[in-house]
Amino acid sequence: MTLSEFEIKRCDKLVAEFIQKRRPPPHIRKEVDLAFRIAGQSIEIYEIRAQWRDEGKMLEVPIAKATYNKSKGNWKVYWQRADLKWHGYEPHLEAASIEEFLDVVGKDDHGCFFG
């Protein structure tokens, strides 16, 4: 089961505000920027940047992901390791709310999301 329309709109608003605060200055956004997507029960935050060999091509570099577990009413928190697979964020595997997920990503205590 996916998120309800109300939950999607609420998440969209909260994550958009989080992204807006962290975006790079406008003059470099053509080179590097932040974005997010909501698909099914997951929210993914990613970086958009020019490919180093061909600046005309843009790459999406995953930063963080949260997947809603409706039966438990919480969010599972993930980060992408060098093996390009999503792994549970060990210091904080679950978040009670989308706000808590964004707080964990924003603090980035272990440098897993933004380095």
N, CA, C and O of each residue as an XYZ file, in Angstrom:
460
protein
N       0.841     -1.174      0.000
C       0.000      0.000      0.000
C       0.891      1.244      0.000
O       1.867      1.314      0.746
N       0.554      2.208     -0.827
C       1.351      3.422     -0.918
C       0.835      4.482      0.047
O      -0.187      4.301      0.708
N       1.552      5.570      0.111
C       1.150      6.686      0.953
C      -0.134      7.308      0.428
O      -0.387      7.291     -0.777
N      -0.942      7.853      1.318
C      -2.171      8.529      0.898
C      -1.813      9.868      0.242
O      -0.695     10.361      0.390
N      -2.767     10.443     -0.476
C      -2.533     11.736     -1.120
C      -2.162     12.794     -0.091
O      -1.275     13.615     -0.329
N      -2.841     12.774      1.052
C      -2.539     13.727      2.116
C      -1.101     13.560      2.600
O      -0.376     14.544      2.754
N      -0.689     12.313      2.841
C       0.669     12.042      3.312
C       1.708     12.452      2.272
O       2.761     12.985      2.621
N       1.414     12.204      0.997
C       2.330     12.580     -0.080
C       2.498     14.097     -0.119
O       3.621     14.592     -0.222
N       1.400     14.834     -0.038
C       1.483     16.299     -0.075
C       2.242     16.838      1.133
O       3.036     17.771      1.008
N       2.000     16.255      2.290
C       2.699     16.679      3.500
C       4.202     16.412      3.369
O       5.017     17.283      3.670
N       4.559     15.224      2.927
C       5.970     14.875      2.735
C       6.609     15.761      1.685
O       7.738     16.221      1.855
N       5.891     15.998      0.605
C       6.401     16.845     -0.473
C       6.743     18.234      0.069
O       7.804     18.779     -0.236
N       5.859     18.793      0.858
C       6.075     20.121      1.432
C       7.287     20.128      2.362
O       8.148     21.000      2.246
N       7.361     19.170      3.277
C       8.452     19.125      4.250
C       9.811     18.865      3.598
O      10.802     19.508      3.946
N       9.856     17.932      2.662
C      11.133     17.620      2.017
C      11.555     18.775      1.108
O      12.743     19.088      1.030
N      10.611     19.409      0.426
C      10.937     20.570     -0.417
C      11.551     21.689      0.426
O      12.508     22.332     -0.006
N      11.015     21.925      1.608
C      11.581     22.946      2.505
C      13.000     22.565      2.938
O      13.888     23.416      2.989
N      13.206     21.287      3.249
C      14.531     20.802      3.642
C      15.528     21.003      2.493
O      16.632     21.507      2.703
N      15.134     20.610      1.294
C      16.007     20.733      0.119
C      16.328     22.201     -0.151
O      17.478     22.549     -0.418
N      15.323     23.051     -0.082
C      15.516     24.472     -0.371
C      16.576     25.090      0.539
O      17.363     25.926      0.094
N      16.602     24.690      1.797
C      17.588     25.214      2.752
C      19.009     24.746      2.442
O      19.976     25.431      2.775
N      19.136     23.581      1.807
C      20.456     22.983      1.569
C      20.967     23.165      0.141
O      22.114     22.831     -0.156
N      20.123     23.691     -0.738
C      20.544     23.846     -2.136
C      21.744     24.782     -2.247
O      21.895     25.703     -1.445
N      22.593     24.545     -3.241
C      23.725     25.455     -3.453
C      23.231     26.807     -3.976
O      22.069     26.937     -4.361
N      24.099     27.798     -3.990
C      23.699     29.120     -4.504
C      23.217     29.025     -5.957
O      23.679     28.170     -6.712
N      22.292     29.900     -6.341
C      21.705     29.842     -7.694
C      22.712     29.833     -8.840
O      22.469     29.191     -9.862
N      23.834     30.529     -8.691
C      24.783     30.626     -9.811
C      25.514     29.314    -10.118
O      26.137     29.205    -11.174
N      25.457     28.318     -9.230
C      26.115     27.034     -9.545
C      25.137     25.877     -9.701
O      25.556     24.731     -9.867
N      23.852     26.161     -9.650
C      22.865     25.079     -9.729
C      22.843     24.367    -11.075
O      22.316     23.258    -11.167
N      23.394     24.967    -12.112
C      23.494     24.271    -13.396
C      24.562     23.183    -13.334
O      24.555     22.249    -14.135
N      25.470     23.309    -12.386
C      26.548     22.340    -12.228
C      26.241     21.301    -11.152
O      26.554     20.121    -11.313
N      25.624     21.748    -10.050
C      25.293     20.834     -8.951
C      24.061     21.377     -8.225
O      23.948     22.577     -7.973
N      23.154     20.478     -7.901
C      21.921     20.874     -7.228
C      21.401     19.681     -6.423
O      21.891     18.561     -6.562
N      20.412     19.940     -5.590
C      19.753     18.892     -4.818
C      18.311     18.761     -5.280
O      17.690     19.735     -5.705
N      17.785     17.541     -5.191
C      16.393     17.290     -5.567
C      15.901     16.081     -4.781
O      16.652     15.448     -4.039
N      14.626     15.779     -4.965
C      14.054     14.609     -4.315
C      12.920     14.077     -5.167
O      12.406     14.758     -6.054
N      12.545     12.847     -4.875
C      11.389     12.235     -5.535
C      10.654     11.386     -4.517
O      11.237     10.851     -3.573
N       9.351     11.282     -4.743
C       8.516     10.408     -3.934
C       7.962      9.358     -4.888
O       7.306      9.688     -5.876
N       8.230      8.099     -4.586
C       7.756      7.001     -5.428
C       7.264      5.880     -4.521
O       8.013      5.344     -3.704
N       5.989      5.539     -4.681
C       5.421      4.493     -3.827
C       5.445      4.926     -2.383
O       4.827      5.929     -2.025
N       6.148      4.189     -1.549
C       6.250      4.491     -0.122
C       7.613      5.054      0.245
O       7.960      5.119      1.424
N       8.385      5.458     -0.748
C       9.745      5.924     -0.500
C       9.966      7.364     -0.929
O       9.367      7.860     -1.883
N      10.847      8.010     -0.188
C      11.316      9.351     -0.519
C      12.815      9.234     -0.700
O      13.515      8.696      0.159
N      13.302      9.737     -1.813
C      14.738      9.690     -2.084
C      15.254     11.101     -2.311
O      14.696     11.860     -3.103
N      16.319     11.440     -1.609
C      17.004     12.722     -1.785
C      18.269     12.425     -2.581
O      18.998     11.482     -2.275
N      18.525     13.241     -3.610
C      19.690     12.991     -4.443
C      20.300     14.294     -4.934
O      19.667     15.350     -4.928
N      21.537     14.181     -5.353
C      22.276     15.311     -5.897
C      22.271     15.185     -7.420
O      22.386     14.084     -7.959
N      22.138     16.303     -8.099
C      22.221     16.337     -9.558
C      23.514     17.075     -9.890
O      23.730     18.201     -9.443
N      24.360     16.435    -10.670
C      25.614     17.091    -11.042
C      26.033     16.686    -12.442
O      25.631     15.643    -12.957
N      26.846     17.532    -13.041
C      27.349     17.256    -14.388
C      28.326     16.087    -14.335
O      29.120     15.959    -13.403
N      28.247     15.235    -15.362
C      29.189     14.118    -15.459
C      30.576     14.703    -15.728
O      30.705     15.625    -16.532
N      31.588     14.197    -15.085
C      32.911     14.810    -15.197
C      33.522     14.684    -16.588
O      34.312     15.540    -16.986
N      33.181     13.652    -17.327
C      33.731     13.488    -18.682
C      32.917     14.230    -19.733
O      33.455     14.637    -20.763
N      31.639     14.404    -19.480
C      30.754     15.073    -20.435
C      29.808     15.974    -19.647
O      28.768     15.526    -19.165
N      30.175     17.235    -19.522
C      29.401     18.161    -18.701
C      27.987     18.386    -19.223
O      27.156     18.967    -18.525
N      27.708     17.938    -20.433
C      26.363     18.043    -20.984
C      25.416     16.987    -20.425
O      24.198     17.116    -20.540
N      25.973     15.948    -19.824
C      25.166     14.884    -19.235
C      25.095     15.079    -17.727
O      26.095     15.377    -17.073
N      23.903     14.907    -17.196
C      23.704     15.075    -15.757
C      23.565     13.706    -15.086
O      22.978     12.780    -15.644
N      24.112     13.606    -13.892
C      24.034     12.378    -13.093
C      23.200     12.631    -11.848
O      23.179     13.741    -11.317
N      22.522     11.606    -11.395
C      21.828     11.661    -10.109
C      22.618     10.802     -9.130
O      22.818      9.606     -9.346
N      23.059     11.432     -8.060
C      23.844     10.749     -7.040
C      22.982     10.633     -5.778
O      22.722     11.640     -5.120
N      22.538      9.426     -5.434
C      21.680      9.242     -4.263
C      22.354      9.685     -2.968
O      23.552      9.479     -2.770
N      21.557     10.300     -2.087
C      22.063     10.769     -0.799
C      21.398     10.019      0.347
O      22.079      9.448      1.198
N      20.071     10.021      0.368
C      19.344      9.398      1.476
C      17.998      8.899      0.974
O      17.466      9.385     -0.024
N      17.459      7.913      1.693
C      16.168      7.346      1.328
C      15.420      6.955      2.599
O      16.008      6.463      3.562
N      14.117      7.186      2.576
C      13.252      6.745      3.669
C      12.086      5.997      3.050
O      11.490      6.456      2.076
N      11.765      4.853      3.615
C      10.637      4.054      3.150
C       9.654      3.889      4.293
O      10.018      3.472      5.392
N       8.399      4.224      4.015
C       7.369      4.177      5.040
C       6.898      2.753      5.263
O       6.591      2.037      4.310
N       6.842      2.344      6.514
C       6.335      1.034      6.900
C       4.971      1.273      7.544
O       4.879      1.597      8.728
N       3.926      1.111      6.757
C       2.578      1.439      7.225
C       2.140      0.609      8.432
O       1.456      1.124      9.317
N       2.524     -0.666      8.478
C       2.099     -1.517      9.590
C       2.717     -1.074     10.917
O       2.083     -1.211     11.964
N       3.945     -0.544     10.892
C       4.600     -0.066     12.114
C       4.420      1.440     12.305
O       4.643      1.966     13.395
N       4.018      2.125     11.242
C       3.827      3.571     11.329
C       5.126      4.341     11.472
O       5.158      5.396     12.105
N       6.212      3.814     10.879
C       7.484      4.527     10.946
C       8.192      4.496      9.592
O       7.716      3.883      8.636
N       9.322      5.163      9.536
C      10.129      5.254      8.316
C      11.439      4.525      8.525
O      12.095      4.709      9.550
N      11.829      3.701      7.568
C      13.149      3.078      7.592
C      14.112      4.037      6.895
O      13.792      4.590      5.843
N      15.279      4.229      7.480
C      16.266      5.192      6.983
C      17.402      4.441      6.291
O      17.950      3.483      6.835
N      17.747      4.889      5.086
C      18.788      4.236      4.287
C      19.813      5.249      3.781
O      19.531      6.438      3.628
N      20.998      4.733      3.531
C      22.032      5.496      2.833
C      22.667      4.571      1.812
O      22.610      3.351      1.960
N      23.275      5.140      0.773
C      23.854      4.313     -0.271
C      25.361      4.242     -0.093
O      26.059      5.256     -0.083
N      25.839      3.013      0.048
C      27.272      2.786      0.235
C      27.984      2.726     -1.112
O      27.357      2.850     -2.165
N      29.282      2.536     -1.066
C      30.101      2.481     -2.273
C      29.715      1.330     -3.195
O      30.031      1.365     -4.384
N      29.031      0.300     -2.665
C      28.601     -0.812     -3.505
C      27.339     -0.464     -4.307
O      26.799     -1.309     -5.020
N      26.871      0.796     -4.183
C      25.701      1.325     -4.897
C      24.397      0.642     -4.493
O      23.435      0.620     -5.260
N      24.374      0.085     -3.284
C      23.158     -0.516     -2.740
C      22.734      0.272     -1.513
O      23.562      0.838     -0.799
N      21.423      0.298     -1.282
C      20.893      0.967     -0.103
C      21.096      0.084      1.118
O      20.809     -1.113      1.083
N      21.593      0.682      2.201
C      21.816     -0.013      3.458
C      21.128      0.763      4.576
O      21.055      1.991      4.543
N      20.627      0.032      5.559
C      20.040      0.693      6.714
C      21.076      1.580      7.387
O      22.233      1.191      7.547
N      20.656      2.758      7.775
C      21.560      3.696      8.437
C      21.700      3.258      9.890
O      20.869      3.602     10.731
N      22.739      2.509     10.176
C      22.932      1.836     11.461
C      22.724      2.716     12.702
O      22.072      2.263     13.643
N      23.229      3.909     12.749
C      22.994      4.669     13.974
C      21.520      5.026     14.210
O      21.123      5.334     15.334
N      20.727      4.982     13.158
C      19.325      5.413     13.280
C      18.505      4.688     12.202
O      18.154      5.287     11.186
N      18.205      3.429     12.415
C      17.544      2.597     11.413
C      16.107      3.003     11.114
O      15.617      2.783     10.006
N      15.430      3.593     12.092
C      14.032      3.960     11.904
C      13.777      5.359     12.431
O      14.429      5.822     13.367
N      12.812      6.022     11.806
C      12.392      7.353     12.242
C      10.882      7.309     12.452
O      10.154      6.709     11.661
N      10.426      7.937     13.505
C       8.998      7.924     13.823
C       8.194      8.819     12.889
O       6.986      8.634     12.739
N       8.860      9.794     12.256
C       8.163     10.733     11.382
C       9.088     11.187     10.265
O      10.297     10.956     10.314
N       8.517     11.828      9.266
C       9.337     12.367      8.176
C      10.232     13.488      8.713
O      11.353     13.671      8.238
N       9.739     14.229      9.696
C      10.554     15.284     10.308
C      11.797     14.701     10.974
O      12.885     15.267     10.876
N      11.628     13.568     11.650
C      12.771     12.917     12.299
C      13.767     12.427     11.246
O      14.977     12.564     11.426
N      13.266     11.860     10.153
C      14.147     11.429      9.059
C      14.957     12.611      8.531
O      16.172     12.501      8.363
N      14.300     13.731      8.269
C      14.991     14.907      7.747
C      15.995     15.459      8.754
O      17.045     15.970      8.366
N      15.682     15.360     10.032
C      16.603     15.793     11.080
C      17.856     14.919     11.082
O      18.970     15.430     11.197
N      17.678     13.608     10.955
C      18.816     12.672     10.913
C      19.698     12.971      9.701
O      20.922     13.021      9.820
N      19.085     13.166      8.550
C      19.844     13.455      7.333
C      20.534     14.806      7.454
O      21.696     14.945      7.073
N      19.840     15.788      7.973
C      20.419     17.120      8.112
C      21.608     17.161      9.052
O      22.592     17.847      8.775
N      21.534     16.436     10.159
C      22.651     16.396     11.115
C      23.826     15.615     10.550
O      24.978     16.002     10.747
N      23.550     14.518      9.848
C      24.573     13.693      9.199
C      25.764     13.435     10.130
O      26.916     13.650      9.756
N      25.468     12.976     11.335
C      26.498     12.777     12.369
C      27.674     11.916     11.937
O      28.787     12.109     12.425
N      27.452     10.976     11.038
C      28.526     10.059     10.629
C      29.038     10.313      9.208
O      29.814      9.517      8.680
N      28.613     11.405      8.591
C      29.089     11.760      7.262
C      28.672     10.797      6.168
O      29.360     10.682      5.153
N      27.571     10.112      6.351
C      27.117      9.132      5.363
C      26.276      9.760      4.247
O      26.233      9.229      3.138
N      25.617     10.867      4.525
C      24.711     11.444      3.549
C      25.402     12.529      2.709
O      25.404     12.463      1.480
N      25.970     13.496      3.367
C      26.598     14.615      2.645
C      28.120     14.616      2.753
O      28.783     15.529      2.261
N      28.664     13.598      3.393
C      30.106     13.474      3.492
C      30.625     14.269      4.600
O      31.833     14.285      4.836
